[in-house]
C-alpha cells in the first residue's frame, strides 16, 4: 500500500482545521466515520477487528470463582508490624502451589513487606487483596531487583546488552553506562512457566517450537485456516501461528507487514531464521477435516509464498493479580535505561490472564508483558514522583487489552506497544502529564489506541505552536516504527490555558511507520496533524459521538 502524499494531506487538513480553529473545548461531533461504512474507504483503508483483545477473546468474562483460598497470614505474615514478611509469603505460595485446581493467594489489609521475588509458575492461581485504596492490601517492596534477584533469568538479556553495546550516553549529565537488565524486564511479581525464555536475544539459542501442522491456505482477517494434516490438533488447544522470513529481506511477510513502503526495513526481521517475525497465539475452536477454525482472525494471509506453521506453545492460563497496591520506596532515579528494578509485575507465557484494580506507586515500570496473549489489564493507576520507564508495557504479545489505565506519574513511555505486539488495545487510558504514544519498532502492527485522553503541553517556536505526540523508540535494526493498521481512534488532547484559545497546534510525529489510521483526534484547541509517513486521516478536530470507542463498537457487532 503506497502511503498518501504527506504534504497534500497536511495542507488539506490545515485548511479544514483553519475553519474550526476557534471551536470550543468540546469539539464538534460526527456521524459514522467513512472508514466504517463507505465501501471504497473500507477497501483502501481496512481496519482489523480489535475486539478480540482481552481475556476470552473479549467475550468470555474473567472468572470470579476463588477456588481454594490460602491466607498468607496463616503462614506467619503479620501486616503493619514493620518486619519482613517474605518467608511467610513464600510458605503460603508453596501451599497454594500444592493445591489442585483453582487457588487464590489472599493478602490481608495493611502493609505486607516483601524482599523476595514472588514467582508464579502454575495455572489457575489468583493473587488477591482487599483493594487498592485506603484500608486495602499493600505489598511493599523496599529493595530493587538489582539487589534481590539472584536468578539467571536475564543472563541472555545481559549478554545482549554487552554484545550490542547498549550504552546510555548523556555527556551533559556525565552518563556513559550500560543499560540495566531491568529497563524492560523483570518484576517483583514474576509470572512465567518454569525455565521459560520469554524473549529471544540471541538467535543462536533459538529452537523452533514443536510443529503441529503446516498452514496451507488462510485469508487475512478470516478465522479459517486450511492445514496439511490436522491429526495433532484438538479443539480447545492453545497454539501459536508463526510466520518466518523464509526469503530474507525479500520475504512476502515483510510486505504484508509494511506494504509498499519506501522506508528501510531493519535486518532483525530476517537475520534469526528460527525466530518468527510474527507470532499469533490463539485457540483452536473447531476442526472439520483439514479446515481449522481459530479463536480470532488471522493476522496475515497463509499461502505457499507466505507460509505459516501451527506450533505448540508453552504457557500458563487463568492467572490473575487483583485488588492490591504495589508500593515502592522513595529512591533515586538514575535515568532512562538505568533502572534498578523497582518493577511491579512481569507477566510472560500466559494465555487468558488478567491484572486489575491496582495502584502502583513509585515504580520503575508498573507492568511489563512479553510472550503472552489474551490478557486483560484493567483499572490500573500508576502514581509517584519518580520518573518511570513504562507504566504498562505491551511487548511481544497478542490480543492484550489495557483499559481504564490512569498514568499520574512521569513516565518516559506512558502508552507503549513494543516489539512484535499485535492487535493489542489501549482503551480509555488517560495520561495526566508529558503524554506521548510510543510505537516501539520491531514489527508491532494492528494495535489500537482507543478513546484515550492525553494531557499535553505544547510549546511555541517562531510563532508556531507544536507538540510531538508520537515518539517511537527502538533500534534501527528493528525499524520502521510500526507496521500496517496501527490506529488512533477518538483520542482527546487536553492543553493548558497557556495555549491561546485561538491557536492552531501542530500535532507531530517522528519518523513512524506506514499504514497508520488517525480518526477523530480532537482537542480543546484547534489542531493540525503532521505524521510521517502520511497516514489515513478522518474527522480531525471532531469527537466521534456516534462511535466513541472502536473496540466497543466492534465488540457489540460480534455479540449481535
C-alpha positions in Angstrom: 0.0 0.0 0.0 1.5 3.3 -1.1 1.4 6.0 1.6 -0.6 9.1 0.8 1.3 12.3 -0.1 2.2 13.8 3.2 2.3 17.4 2.0 -1.1 17.3 0.4 -2.5 15.5 3.4 -1.2 18.1 5.9 -2.2 21.0 3.6 -5.7 19.8 3.2 -6.0 19.1 6.8 -4.7 22.5 7.8 -7.3 24.2 5.5 -10.1 22.2 7.1 -8.9 22.8 10.6 -8.5 26.6 10.0 -12.3 26.8 9.6 -12.7 25.3 13.1 -9.7 26.7 14.9 -11.8 28.6 17.3 -14.1 25.7 18.2 -15.0 25.4 21.9 -13.2 22.9 24.2 -15.7 20.1 23.4 -15.2 19.6 19.7 -18.0 19.1 17.1 -19.5 15.6 16.9 -19.5 13.5 13.8 -21.7 10.9 12.1 -20.5 7.4 11.5 -16.9 7.7 10.1 -16.5 6.7 6.4 -13.8 4.2 7.4 -16.7 2.1 9.0 -19.3 2.3 6.2 -18.0 3.6 2.9 -17.1 0.6 0.8 -14.3 2.4 -1.2 -12.8 3.8 2.0 -13.0 0.4 3.8 -11.3 -1.3 0.9 -8.5 1.3 0.7 -8.0 1.6 4.4 -9.3 -1.6 6.1 -9.4 -1.9 9.9 -8.7 -5.2 11.8 -11.3 -6.4 14.3 -9.7 -5.2 17.5 -12.5 -6.5 19.7 -10.8 -9.9 20.1 -8.3 -8.3 22.5 -8.6 -9.3 26.2 -9.4 -12.3 28.3 -11.5 -14.9 26.4 -11.1 -13.1 23.1 -13.0 -10.2 24.6 -16.2 -12.2 25.1 -15.8 -14.6 28.0 -15.9 -12.9 31.4 -13.0 -13.1 33.8 -13.8 -15.9 36.3 -14.8 -14.9 39.8 -14.5 -18.4 41.4 -11.8 -18.0 44.1 -11.4 -21.8 44.4 -9.3 -22.8 47.5 -8.3 -19.7 49.5 -4.8 -19.6 51.1 -4.3 -16.8 53.5 -0.7 -15.5 53.8 -1.5 -14.6 57.5 -2.0 -18.3 58.2 1.7 -18.9 57.3 3.1 -16.1 59.5 2.7 -12.9 57.6 1.8 -10.0 60.0 0.8 -6.8 58.3 1.9 -3.4 59.5 4.4 -4.7 62.1 7.5 -3.2 60.3 9.1 -6.6 59.8 9.9 -8.5 56.6 7.1 -11.0 55.6 8.9 -12.6 52.7 9.5 -16.1 54.2 5.9 -16.3 55.3 4.5 -15.2 51.9 6.8 -17.8 50.2 5.5 -20.5 52.5 1.9 -19.5 51.6 2.8 -19.5 47.9 4.2 -23.1 48.3 1.0 -24.1 49.9 -1.0 -22.6 47.1 1.1 -24.4 44.6 0.3 -27.7 46.3 -3.5 -27.1 45.7 -5.1 -29.0 42.8 -7.5 -26.8 40.8 -8.2 -23.1 41.2 -6.5 -21.4 44.1 -6.4 -17.9 45.5 -3.4 -16.5 47.5 -5.0 -13.9 49.7 -3.2 -10.9 51.2 -4.6 -9.1 54.3 -5.5 -5.4 54.8 -2.5 -3.3 55.6 1.2 -3.5 54.6 2.9 -6.8 53.8 6.7 -6.2 53.3 8.4 -8.4 50.7 12.1 -8.6 49.8 11.9 -11.7 47.5 10.6 -12.2 44.0 7.2 -13.8 44.0 7.4 -16.4 41.2 4.1 -17.6 39.8 4.8 -20.7 37.7 1.4 -22.5 37.7 -2.0 -22.0 36.1 -5.3 -21.4 37.9 -4.0 -19.1 40.5 -5.0 -15.6 41.6 -3.1 -13.1 43.9 -5.9 -11.2 45.6 -6.2 -8.5 48.2 -8.7 -6.3 50.0 -8.5 -3.5 47.4 -6.0 -0.9 46.2 -7.3 2.1 48.1 -7.4 3.2 51.8 -7.9 0.2 54.0 -6.9 -2.2 51.3 -3.9 -4.5 50.8 -0.4 -3.0 50.2 2.6 -5.1 49.1 5.7 -3.1 50.0 8.9 -3.8 48.1 11.7 -1.8 49.7 14.6 -3.2 47.7 15.1 -3.3 43.9 15.6 -6.3 41.7 19.2 -5.3 41.2 19.8 -6.3 44.8 17.4 -9.2 45.5 17.2 -11.0 42.1 19.8 -13.9 42.2 18.3 -15.8 39.3 19.8 -16.4 35.9 16.5 -15.4 34.2 18.1 -12.4 32.5 21.6 -13.7 31.6 20.8 -13.8 27.9 19.5 -10.2 28.1 22.6 -9.2 29.9 24.8 -10.7 27.2 22.8 -9.0 24.6 23.2 -5.6 26.2 27.0 -6.1 26.2 27.2 -7.5 22.7 25.1 -4.7 21.2 26.9 -2.1 23.3 23.7 -0.8 24.7 25.0 2.3 26.5 23.0 5.2 27.9 25.1 8.2 26.9 24.3 11.7 28.1 27.5 13.7 28.2 25.8 16.7 29.7 24.9 14.6 32.7 28.3 12.7 32.8 26.4 9.4 32.0 28.0 6.7 29.9 26.7 3.4 31.4 25.5 0.1 30.1 21.7 -0.4 30.1 20.4 -2.4 33.1 18.6 -5.7 32.5 15.6 -4.3 34.4 14.9 -1.5 32.0 12.2 -3.6 30.2 12.3 -7.0 32.0 11.7 -8.4 35.5 9.2 -7.8 38.2 8.7 -8.2 41.9 5.8 -10.5 40.9 7.1 -12.7 38.1 4.6 -14.8 36.1 6.2 -17.4 33.8 6.3 -21.1 33.1 9.2 -22.9 34.8 12.5 -22.3 33.0 10.8 -20.1 30.5 12.6 -18.0 27.9 10.2 -15.1 27.4 12.2 -13.2 24.7 14.9 -14.3 22.4 18.0 -12.0 22.5 20.4 -14.5 20.9 19.4 -16.1 17.6 22.0 -18.8 18.1 19.9 -20.1 21.0 16.7 -20.2 19.1 15.0 -23.5 18.7 11.7 -23.8 16.8 8.7 -24.9 18.8 7.3 -28.4 18.0 5.3 -28.1 14.8 1.7 -29.4 14.9 0.7 -28.6 11.3 1.7 -26.7 8.3 -0.7 -23.9 7.2 -1.7 -24.3 3.6 -4.2 -21.5 2.9 -5.8 -18.8 5.0 -7.1 -15.2 4.4 -6.0 -12.3 6.5 -8.8 -11.2 8.9 -10.6 -14.6 8.4 -10.7 -17.3 11.1 -10.5 -20.4 9.0 -7.1 -22.0 8.1 -6.6 -25.0 5.9 -3.7 -27.2 7.1 -1.8 -30.1 5.6 -2.7 -32.5 8.4 -4.9 -31.8 11.5 -4.1 -35.1 13.3 -2.0 -33.4 16.0 -4.7 -30.7 16.7 -7.5 -30.8 19.2 -10.5 -28.5 19.7 -9.6 -26.3 22.7 -5.8 -26.4 22.1 -3.9 -23.1 22.6 -1.4 -22.9 19.8 0.8 -20.4 18.1 0.8 -19.4 14.4 4.2 -18.5 13.3 5.3 -16.6 10.2 9.0 -16.7 9.3 11.0 -14.5 6.9 11.8 -17.5 4.7 13.4 -15.4 1.9 15.3 -13.0 4.0 14.7 -9.3 3.1 12.6 -10.4 0.1 10.1 -12.4 2.3 6.5 -11.8 1.4 5.6 -11.5 5.1 7.5 -8.2 5.3 5.4 -6.8 2.5 2.3 -8.0 4.4 3.7 -6.2 7.5 4.7 -2.9 5.9 3.0 -2.7 2.5 4.7 -0.9 -0.5 6.8 1.3 1.7 10.0 3.1 0.8 11.1 3.0 4.4 14.1 0.8 5.1 13.3 -2.4 7.0 15.7 -3.4 9.7 17.8 -6.6 9.5 16.4 -8.1 12.7 13.3 -9.1 10.7 15.2 -11.9 8.9 18.7 -12.5 10.5 17.4 -15.1 13.0 15.8 -17.8 10.8 14.4 -19.7 13.8 12.7 -16.7 15.3 9.2 -15.9 13.9 8.8 -12.4 12.7 5.1 -12.6 13.6 3.5 -14.9 16.2 -0.2 -15.2 16.9 -1.2 -17.2 20.0 -4.8 -18.4 19.7 -7.1 -21.3 20.4 -8.5 -24.0 18.1 -12.3 -23.7 18.2 -13.3 -26.2 15.5 -11.8 -28.8 13.2 -13.5 -30.1 10.0 -11.1 -32.3 8.1 -8.2 -30.1 7.3 -10.1 -26.9 7.9 -9.3 -25.4 11.3 -11.3 -22.6 12.9 -9.3 -20.3 15.2 -10.5 -18.2 18.1 -9.5 -14.9 16.4 -8.8 -13.7 12.9 -5.5 -14.4 11.1 -3.1 -11.5 11.3 -1.8 -12.3 7.7 -2.5 -14.5 4.7 -1.2 -18.0 4.7 -0.2 -19.2 1.3 2.7 -21.1 -0.4 4.8 -17.9 -0.8 3.9 -16.7 2.7 3.9 -19.8 4.8 3.0 -20.2 8.4 3.1 -23.1 10.8 0.9 -24.1 13.8 3.3 -24.7 16.7 3.0 -25.9 20.3 3.2 -23.0 22.7 4.2 -23.4 26.4 2.1 -21.3 28.6 0.1 -20.8 31.7 -3.6 -20.0 31.8 -6.1 -18.3 34.2 -3.5 -16.4 36.2 -4.8 -13.2 37.9 -3.4 -10.4 40.0 -6.0 -8.1 41.5 -7.1 -5.7 44.3 -3.7 -4.6 45.5 -1.5 -1.6 46.0 2.2 -2.2 44.9 4.3 0.2 46.9 8.0 1.1 46.3 10.1 3.3 48.5 11.5 6.8 47.9 14.7 6.2 45.9 16.8 8.0 43.4 16.1 7.6 39.7 19.3 7.1 37.7 17.7 7.8 34.4 16.5 6.2 31.2 17.7 2.6 30.7 19.5 2.7 34.1 16.5 1.5 36.2 17.4 -0.6 39.2 14.4 -2.8 39.1 11.6 -1.3 41.1 9.3 -3.1 38.7 5.8 -4.3 39.7 4.7 -7.2 37.6 6.3 -9.1 34.7 3.7 -11.3 33.1 5.0 -13.7 30.4 3.9 -17.0 28.9 0.3 -16.5 29.9 -2.9 -17.1 27.8 -6.1 -15.8 29.3 -4.8 -13.9 32.3 -5.7 -10.7 34.0 -4.4 -7.8 36.1 -7.0 -5.5 37.6 -7.7 -3.0 40.3 -4.2 -2.0 41.2 -2.4 1.2 42.3 1.4 1.0 41.6 3.4 3.8 43.3 7.0 4.9 42.6 7.8 2.0 40.2 10.5 2.0 37.5 7.9 0.1 35.4 4.4 -0.8 36.6 3.5 -3.7 34.5 5.7 -5.4 31.8 4.4 -8.1 29.5 6.1 -10.4 26.9 5.2 -13.6 25.1 1.6 -13.6 26.2 -1.8 -13.4 24.7 -5.5 -12.7 25.6 -4.7 -10.6 28.7 -7.0 -8.0 30.3 -5.2 -5.3 32.3 -7.9 -3.1 33.8 -8.4 -0.3 36.3 -4.7 0.3 37.0 -3.3 3.6 38.2 0.4 4.4 38.3 1.5 7.2 40.7 4.6 8.7 42.3 7.2 11.3 41.7 10.0 9.1 40.4 10.4 9.1 36.6 9.4 5.7 35.3 10.3 3.9 32.1 6.9 2.3 31.4 3.5 2.4 33.0 2.1 -0.6 31.2 4.4 -2.1 28.6 2.8 -4.2 25.9 5.6 -6.2 24.3 5.8 -9.3 22.1 2.1 -10.1 22.9 -1.1 -10.6 21.0 -4.7 -9.6 21.9 -3.8 -7.7 25.1 -6.5 -5.3 26.3 -5.4 -2.4 28.6 -8.5 -0.5 29.7 -9.1 2.4 32.1 -5.4 2.9 32.8 -4.5 6.2 34.5 -0.9 7.4 34.4 -0.3 10.1 37.0 3.5 9.7 37.4 6.2 11.0 35.0 6.8 8.1 32.5 9.2 8.0 29.5 6.8 5.7 27.6 3.4 6.1 29.2 1.5 4.2 26.5 3.7 1.7 24.6 3.2 -1.0 22.1 6.6 -2.7 21.8 8.4 -5.1 19.6 6.2 -7.8 18.0 3.0 -6.6 19.7 -0.1 -7.4 17.6 -3.8 -6.4 17.8 -3.5 -5.0 21.3 -5.6 -2.2 22.6 -5.3 0.8 25.0 -8.9 1.7 25.8 -9.9 4.8 27.7 -6.4 5.3 29.1 -5.6 8.8 30.5 -2.1 10.2 30.7 -2.0 13.2 33.1 1.4 14.7 32.1 4.0 14.5 29.4 1.7 12.4 27.3 3.1 10.5 24.3 2.4 7.4 22.3 5.3 5.0 21.9 5.1 2.6 18.9 8.3 0.9 19.6 9.5 -0.6 16.3 10.0 -4.3 15.7 7.0 -5.5 13.6 4.4 -4.1 16.1 1.3 -3.8 14.0 -2.5 -3.8 14.1 -2.6 -2.1 17.5 -5.3 0.3 18.7 -5.2 3.4 20.9 -8.9 4.0 21.5 -10.7 6.9 23.3 -7.6 7.9 25.2 -7.1 11.2 26.9 -3.7 12.8 26.7 -2.7 15.9 28.7 -0.1 17.7 26.6 1.9 21.0 27.0 2.7 22.4 23.5 5.5 24.9 23.0 5.7 27.9 20.8 8.7 28.4 18.4 8.9 31.1 15.7 5.2 31.9 16.3 4.0 28.3 15.7 2.5 26.0 18.4 3.5 22.3 18.2 3.7 19.1 20.2 5.2 15.7 19.3 2.6 13.2 20.3 4.2 10.1 18.7 7.7 9.4 20.0 8.6 5.9 18.9 11.6 4.2 20.3 13.6 1.2 19.0 16.9 0.4 17.4 17.5 0.9 13.6 17.7 -2.9 13.1 14.0 -3.1 14.1 12.7 -0.2 12.1 10.2 1.0 10.8 8.4 2.3 13.8 5.3 0.1 13.2 3.6 -1.9 10.6 0.2 -1.6 8.9 -3.1 -0.8 10.6 -2.0 0.8 13.9 -4.9 3.0 14.7 -5.6 6.1 16.9 -9.4 6.4 17.4 -11.3 9.3 19.1 -8.4 10.5 21.1 -8.7 13.7 23.1 -5.9 16.1 23.7 -6.1 18.4 26.7 -3.9 21.6 26.6 -3.3 24.2 29.3 -4.6 27.7 29.3 -1.1 28.9 28.3 -2.0 27.9 24.8 -4.2 30.7 23.4 -7.8 29.7 22.7 -7.5 30.7 19.0 -4.2 28.8 18.5 -3.8 26.0 16.0 -1.4 23.4 17.3 0.5 21.1 15.1 0.4 17.6 16.5 3.5 15.9 15.1 5.3 12.6 14.9 8.9 11.5 14.4 9.5 9.0 11.6 7.0 6.3 12.4 5.7 3.6 10.1 3.2 3.0 7.2 -0.5 2.5 7.3 -1.4 4.4 10.4 -5.1 5.4 10.8 -5.9 8.6 12.7 -9.7 9.0 13.2 -11.3 11.6 15.4 -8.2 13.1 17.0 -9.6 16.2 18.8 -8.6 18.8 21.4 -9.6 21.8 23.4 -7.7 23.9 20.8 -7.5 23.8 17.0 -5.1 21.2 15.7 -3.4 20.1 12.5 -1.6 16.8 12.1 1.8 16.2 10.7 2.6 12.4 10.7 5.4 10.8 8.7 4.8 8.7 6.6 1.4 10.0 5.7 -1.5 8.1 7.4 -5.2 7.8 6.7 -6.8 10.7 8.5 -10.5 11.4 9.1 -12.6 13.6 11.3 -9.7 15.7 12.8 -10.9 18.1 15.4 -14.2 16.2 15.9 -15.3 13.9 18.8 -16.8 10.7 17.4 -20.0 10.7 19.3 -21.6 8.1 17.0 -18.7 5.6 17.7 -16.8 6.8 20.8 -15.0 3.5 21.1 -14.0 1.4 18.1 -13.3 -1.6 20.4 -16.7 -1.4 22.0 -18.4 -0.9 18.6 -16.7 -3.9 17.1 -17.4 -6.0 20.2 -21.1 -5.1 20.1 -21.3 -6.2 16.4 -19.7 -9.5 17.3 -22.1 -10.1 20.1 -25.0 -9.5 17.8 
